Amino acid sequence: MTVVLHRVDDRLVHGQVVIGWGRPLDIGFIALVDDQVRTSDWEQDLYRMSVPEGVELIFASVREALRDLPGWRADVRRGIVLTADIETMAALHKADPAVDRINLGGIHHRPGRTERLPYVYLTDEELAQLRSLEASGATVTAQDLPTTTSVPLRSLA
Amino acid sequence: MSDELKGVVVCHGSLAKALVEAAEQISGIRGALAPVSNTGCDRELIEQRIAAAIDGSSAVVFVDMPSGSCLFGALQRRRLQTGVEVVTGVNLAMLVDFVFHRTLSAADAARRAAAAGEKAIRALE
């Protein structure tokens, strides 16, 4: 299996993903799964500027991702599947249970959310959605960088 | 003097605050630059912080990296507001140059500041 990280991060492609995780994991591709970004040429151009040479950045809608996930896993390169929100990652897990280890890397403050970690803010509904993911077989942890401690979902209540 | 350009410095962590303080210390000009940190921000919040710092004026937004969340927020603001230019790779030399040339157009001030910043980067042997 060469998808080495399934990450939820509302900043999408940025330094923590490309450098913080990308270098130690020696990634060859990032699959950015987001229906809105998939239709935005200027955002795609911007995110392309963020990836180093030798790393392919793939843009996919949820539907395209569900089609392509088996191929990403079979890829000889190591890759990251990246979504901006829990809902998108949950949709991937629901249709493809092999999306089973989910990293919360950055979910920031918005009205209705409360701080669970300095980089993870969740509404009660989002927390329930994550618990539901675990109940259906996924492992959900929060960890912004490989050098920090991985925090299990049960500690985020 | 209200038609002078604003400078907004957008960086990771607390770098913007330090750069603005250093530029003020060197130039003696205070209030021309506003720092914005991306700490705790998603893509929407960083753009909102930049918009608040610009406050409707013409402005040059200086960003630390030529990619990532700070640049995303700056470019999103530029798409929504005319008279906003973006310069990446901010350094002290370009900020000091900028604060003395805030009567230029935003585009001219951005070009000038970028040139001053580039000129300051040297490998001395």
Interface residues (C-beta under 8 A of the other chain):
Chain A: D10 R11 L12 V13 H14 G15 V18 W42 E43 L46 M49 S50 A84 G106 I107 H108 H109 R110 P118 Y119
Chain B: H12 G40 C41 D42 R43 L45 M65 P66 S67 G68 S69 L71 F72 L75 R79
